[in-house]
Amino acid sequence: MKRHATAVWNGSGKEGHGTVTTQSGVLKDNQYSFNSRFAEGIGTNPEELVAAAHAGCFAMKLSFVLGAAGFTPDSLEATATINLDPAQGAITASHIVLKAKVPGISKEKFDECSADAKANCPISKLLNAEITLDAELL
């Protein structure tokens, strides 16, 4: 399985601007720039897109892990926060906050399944960064 996205950049790093388009068309010529990445400008940025990918990947992986353990979640709300260290030129961490409703599961089993998903979702495996998780069973 392969997926793709295209970025087009015009101009210098600081004054230029770009667009991002995904294969599915969910993003189509969405703008990004120095200001949207390093300040509060209008548009998206790579770190925001990585955060979205990590949150979505983790939630789906956790749903599969829970299903294999005999549980069906009512809801899994995952928020990923990506830390970019400009001095290192690297993403150094991704922190996931999870709020979950999973009928009939014990806290111990929930924690075990959450840890499995954190370690084994494909985006976690991709990131060369510290990955932390705060998981709350509602």
LINQUI-V265897 format. One record per residue. N is the residue number from 1. RES is the residue in one small letter. D_CENTER is the distance of its C-alpha to the mean C-alpha in whole Angstrom. Layout:
((N	RES	D_CENTER) (N	RES	D_CENTER))
This chain:
((1	m	19) (2	k	18) (3	r	16) (4	h	17) (5	a	16) (6	t	19) (7	a	19) (8	v	22) (9	w	23) (10	n	27) (11	g	28) (12	s	28) (13	g	25) (14	k	26) (15	e	28) (16	g	26) (17	h	23) (18	g	21) (19	t	20) (20	v	17) (21	t	18) (22	t	16) (23	q	18) (24	s	18) (25	g	19) (26	v	16) (27	l	16) (28	k	19) (29	d	21) (30	n	18) (31	q	19) (32	y	18) (33	s	20) (34	f	21) (35	n	21) (36	s	18) (37	r	16) (38	f	18) (39	a	20) (40	e	20) (41	g	21) (42	i	20) (43	g	17) (44	t	14) (45	n	13) (46	p	11) (47	e	9) (48	e	8) (49	l	7) (50	v	5) (51	a	3) (52	a	4) (53	a	4) (54	h	2) (55	a	4) (56	g	6) (57	c	7) (58	f	8) (59	a	9) (60	m	11) (61	k	12) (62	l	13) (63	s	15) (64	f	17) (65	v	18) (66	l	19) (67	g	21) (68	a	23) (69	a	24) (70	g	26) (71	f	23) (72	t	22) (73	p	20) (74	d	21) (75	s	17) (76	l	14) (77	e	12) (78	a	9) (79	t	8) (80	a	5) (81	t	8) (82	i	8) (83	n	12) (84	l	13) (85	d	17) (86	p	19) (87	a	22) (88	q	20) (89	g	19) (90	a	16) (91	i	12) (92	t	14) (93	a	11) (94	s	8) (95	h	9) (96	i	8) (97	v	11) (98	l	12) (99	k	15) (100	a	17) (101	k	20) (102	v	21) (103	p	25) (104	g	27) (105	i	25) (106	s	26) (107	k	24) (108	e	25) (109	k	23) (110	f	20) (111	d	20) (112	e	20) (113	c	18) (114	s	15) (115	a	16) (116	d	16) (117	a	13) (118	k	11) (119	a	13) (120	n	13) (121	c	10) (122	p	11) (123	i	7) (124	s	9) (125	k	12) (126	l	11) (127	l	10) (128	n	13) (129	a	13) (130	e	13) (131	i	11) (132	t	12) (133	l	12) (134	d	14) (135	a	15) (136	e	18) (137	l	20) (138	l	22))
